[in-house]
Amino acid sequence: MKHLYATALTALFLMPAPFASAQEATEAPQEPVPLIQPAGETELSEFKWAARVLVIFADSPLDPSFSDQIALLEDRPDPLLERDVVVLTDTDPDARSPIRTALRPRGFALVIVDKDGSVMFRKPVPWDVREITRAIDKTPLRQQELADR
């Protein structure tokens, strides 16, 4: 009788828990992350080895260079997404965001930070997606990504 009780108790504790499987949890629909988002209190270190960060700085959201740059990026987002690019915007110099403090732009600036955290380039004028992707594709890290595919 003791043996039967122990067997039943063991079976009870070894039964699978009534939780969703890992596969079911990952199949839940996720909202896509927008390509362009405000920098806010974001730190560049949050993206290290995960994404390239394209930061667009301006002294005001009304800066014509800023609005031109946003329009260029929104026109062709797919090549940027293929290269793991996240676009952050900062149009408030008085807020002294962590990214603005780290990169210290003056007026309008386009800055691309590679996955390893290094600044790839800075531009004082808007660039179209083709120019940005060509510059990314020339980096050693991107070359390695392409070779690994």
N, C-alpha and C positions, 0 to 999 in steps of 0.2 A: 504494500500500500504506500509506504514511504517513497519507493522508487517511482510509482505512478504519479504521485503528487509532485515530485521533483521534475519529472519529465514534462508534465503539464505546465509547471511554472517556468521552466526553461523555454518551452515553446512560446509562451506568452511574451517573454522578454525578447525573443529573437524575431518576432513578427515585424514586418516592415512598418515603419511609421506612416501615418496617413497624410504625408506631405506631398506636394507636387514634385515630380521628378525634376532633375536639373534641366533636362531637355524641354519640359513643359515651361519651366521658368524662363528659358532663353528664347522661347518661341513667342513670348508676349510681344505685341507690337510696341516698338519704341519710336518716339517722336524724333525726327531727324534734327541734328544740331544745326542751327543756322550757320551759313558760311561766314557772315559778318555779324560781329557782336561787340558791344562796348567792352573796353578793357576793365573798367571798374577797379576792383581791388585785386585783380588777377595778377599772379606772379609768373614770370617767364619760366621759372623752374617747374611749374605744373605741366609744361609741355615737353620737357626734356626727354628725348628718345621716343616720343610719341607723335609729335607733329612739328612741322615747320610753322613759324609764326610770322605772319605779315602784319606789321603794325602800321596803321595810318594815323599820323598826328596832324593836328591843325590847331590854330588858336581859337577857332570858332567852327561850328558845324555849317556856317554860311560861307566859309572860305570856298571860292570857286574851284581851286585845285582839289580840295577835299571832295566836293560833290562830283567833279569830273572823275576822280579816282574810284569812287564808289560805283559810279555808272559803268566804268570800264570793267570792274570786277563782277558786277551783277550780270553783265552782258554775256560772259563766258565763264561760269563757275566750274564746269566739269574738269578742265585741265588742272585747276588748283586742287580740287578734291582728289584727283588721281595722284597728286604729289603730297598728300597729307598736309595741306595748308589750312591753317586756321587764321582768319582775319580778325584782328582786334582794332577798334577805333578809340582814339582819345582826343577829344576836342575841347577839353577844359584844362588849361595850364594851371589854373588856380587850385584845382583839386589835388595836384601833386600825387598822382597814382603811382603805385610801385613800378610799373613799366616805364612811365615817363621819367621817374627818378633814375632808373637804371640806364635808360638810353639817351637821356638829355637832348631831345630834339629842339630845334629852333624854327618856329613857324610850321609850314607844311613840311612833312617828312614821310617818306615811305621807307620802312626798315624791315628787312627780312632776317629772321633769326633761324639758323638751321637746327636740326634735331639735336645736335650736340651742344646747343646753347650758344654757339658763336654767331656773331653778327656777320651775315654773308655780304650785305651791301646796304647802303643808305642812298636815297635819291631825294633831291629837293623838288622834283616835279613828278606829276603822275606818269605811271607806266602802264601800258596795256598788258593784258594777260600773256600775250605771246612773248613780250620782252621778259616778263617775270619768270615764265616757265623755262625760257632758254637759259636764263641766268641760273636757275635752280638745277637744270639738267647738266650744267657744266661742273657742278661741285663734286668732289670725290665721294661724298656720302650718297648722293643720288646715283652716281655711276656704279657704286657698289650695290645699291638696291636693284638697279637694272640688271646687273650681272648675276645677282642671286635669284632672279625670277626664272 
